[in-house]
Amino acid sequence: MPTKPGLTRTEHEELGATLKQLRDEVLRISQQLETAYPKLSPAARLSAKAAHAVDRLSTTLLIPEGT
């Protein structure tokens, strides 16, 4: 099975910066929805899940130190 090339360090760093901006925006939206709707409403729950998903993706793409 052929392997895929992966990302360069620069691509990882750029993607990381983009994901940080995305996370900040998702958290802002999540806080706005939690203010407007009950915490257990579908909108508030889904926005919190979206923030968590972005966090998990960022963690998955972390570059080990020294590489």
N, C-alpha and C positions, 0 to 999 in steps of 0.2 A: 504494500500500500504506500503510495507516494506521500511524503511529508510536505506540509505547507511551510512557507518561509518564515512565518511569524512577523513580528514588528521589530523595527530597529529601536535603539534606545531613544532616539529623537522622536520617533513616532509614538512610543510609549509615553514620553513626557508631554507631547502635544495632546494626546488623547486624555492623559491624566488631568491636564489643565482644563480641557473641555468638560470632562466629567465633573470636576469641581464646580465649574460654573453652572452646569446642569443641576447638580445637587443643591447648590445654593438657591437656585430658582424654584426647584421642586419644594424645598423646605419653606420658602416664602409663601408659595401657593398653599401648602399644607397648613401653615399657621393661619393664613387668611380663611381657609375653609373651616378650621377648627373654631375660629372665632364666630363664623357665620352660622355654623350648623353644629348639632350635637356631636360629641367626640366619637360616638359609635355609628354615626350616619355613614352610608355607603361612600359619599364623597370624601369625608374626612379619613375614613379607613383606607380607601384606595390611594389617596395622596400620600399617606404615611407609608403604605406598601411600596409605592413608587420610589420614595426617598430611600427606603431600605434596599430596594433592588439596585439602585445606582451605587449605593455604598458597597454592596456585595460585588458588583462588577468592578468597581475601583480596586477593591481588595484583591480580587482575582488577577488583575493586571499589574499588580505591584512588581517592580523590578527588584530582585534581591540585591542587597548592598554588595559592593565590590565587583559588580558586573558592568 
